[in-house]
Amino acid sequence: MKKIEAIIKPHKLDEVRKALSDAGFYGLTATEVNGYGRQKGHAETYRGAEYKVEFLPKIKLEIATTDEHADRCIEVILASASTGIIGDGKIFVTKLNHVMRIRTQEVDDEAV
């Protein structure tokens, strides 16, 4: 089993969610987060004063899936989240050792 964490631009959330759903990935968690990468924020002007915004708003998606479906999930996220502009985000993939569905107590592949 794999846990896929994707950091994406906020305006891409609906597109990514729909693409994942259309591809058969129905469960995900989305969290509003702030951060920066190579772009290191940007400067904005507010009421004539310029200030630097170092942390940019992003959305963090978390998806648990089976090993055999992980590559397809990543492909869907890449295709739907990419704008080709700096700050598109990152995808992190980690191995899940154990998963349990609380309601039914199903474990591992059956739980995701």
C-alpha positions as CSV (number, residue, x, y, z in Angstrom):
1,M,0.0,0.0,0.0
2,K,1.1,3.6,-0.7
3,K,0.3,7.0,0.7
4,I,0.4,9.7,-2.0
5,E,0.7,13.3,-0.7
6,A,0.4,16.0,-3.4
7,I,0.9,19.7,-2.8
8,I,-1.0,21.6,-5.4
9,K,-2.2,25.1,-6.3
10,P,-5.6,25.9,-4.6
11,H,-7.4,26.7,-7.9
12,K,-6.5,23.2,-9.2
13,L,-8.3,21.3,-6.4
14,D,-11.7,20.8,-8.1
15,E,-10.0,19.7,-11.4
16,V,-7.7,17.2,-9.6
17,R,-10.5,15.9,-7.4
18,K,-12.8,15.3,-10.4
19,A,-9.9,13.6,-12.4
20,L,-9.2,11.3,-9.5
21,S,-12.8,10.4,-9.0
22,D,-13.2,9.7,-12.8
23,A,-10.2,7.4,-12.6
24,G,-11.7,5.5,-9.7
25,F,-10.0,7.1,-6.7
26,Y,-12.8,8.1,-4.4
27,G,-11.2,8.7,-1.1
28,L,-8.9,11.6,-0.4
29,T,-8.2,14.2,2.3
30,A,-7.6,17.8,1.4
31,T,-6.0,20.3,3.8
32,E,-5.2,24.0,3.3
33,V,-1.5,24.5,3.9
34,N,1.1,27.3,3.4
35,G,4.6,26.9,2.2
36,Y,7.3,27.7,-0.4
37,G,9.8,26.0,-2.6
38,R,12.2,27.4,-5.1
39,Q,9.9,30.4,-5.8
40,K,10.4,31.6,-2.2
41,G,7.2,33.6,-2.1
42,H,6.6,36.9,-3.9
43,A,6.2,40.6,-3.3
44,E,2.8,42.2,-3.1
45,T,1.6,45.8,-2.7
46,Y,-1.1,46.7,-0.2
47,R,-2.2,50.3,0.2
48,G,1.0,51.6,-1.4
49,A,3.3,49.5,0.8
50,E,5.2,46.6,-0.7
51,Y,5.7,43.5,1.4
52,K,7.0,40.0,0.8
53,V,4.7,37.0,1.1
54,E,7.0,34.1,1.9
55,F,4.4,31.4,2.5
56,L,2.1,30.7,-0.3
57,P,-1.3,29.1,0.0
58,K,-1.4,25.5,-1.2
59,I,-3.6,22.4,-0.9
60,K,-2.2,19.1,0.4
61,L,-4.0,16.0,-0.9
62,E,-3.5,12.7,0.9
63,I,-4.6,9.5,-0.9
64,A,-4.1,5.9,0.3
65,T,-4.1,3.3,-2.4
66,T,-2.8,-0.2,-3.3
67,D,0.6,-0.7,-4.7
68,E,-0.8,-1.6,-8.2
69,H,-2.9,1.6,-8.4
70,A,-0.3,4.1,-7.1
71,D,1.3,4.8,-10.5
72,R,-2.1,5.5,-12.1
73,C,-3.0,7.8,-9.2
74,I,0.2,9.8,-9.7
75,E,-0.3,10.1,-13.4
76,V,-3.8,11.5,-12.9
77,I,-2.5,14.1,-10.4
78,L,0.3,15.1,-12.7
79,A,-2.0,15.5,-15.7
80,S,-4.7,17.5,-13.8
81,A,-2.6,19.6,-11.5
82,S,0.1,20.8,-13.9
83,T,0.0,24.4,-15.2
84,G,3.6,24.4,-16.5
85,I,4.3,27.4,-14.2
86,I,6.6,27.5,-11.2
87,G,4.9,26.5,-8.0
88,D,2.8,23.7,-9.4
89,G,3.7,21.6,-6.4
90,K,5.2,18.2,-5.4
91,I,4.1,14.6,-5.0
92,F,5.5,12.5,-2.2
93,V,5.0,8.7,-2.1
94,T,5.5,6.7,1.0
95,K,4.9,3.0,1.9
96,L,2.0,2.3,4.3
97,N,2.7,-0.5,6.7
98,H,-0.8,-1.0,8.0
99,V,-4.3,0.5,7.4
100,M,-7.5,-0.2,9.2
101,R,-11.1,0.9,8.4
102,I,-12.6,1.9,11.8
103,R,-16.2,1.0,11.0
104,T,-15.7,-2.5,9.6
105,Q,-12.2,-3.3,10.9
106,E,-11.1,-4.3,7.4
107,V,-7.3,-4.1,7.1
108,D,-4.8,-3.2,4.5
109,D,-5.9,-3.4,0.8
110,E,-9.5,-4.0,1.8
111,A,-9.5,-0.9,4.0
112,V,-8.4,1.4,1.2
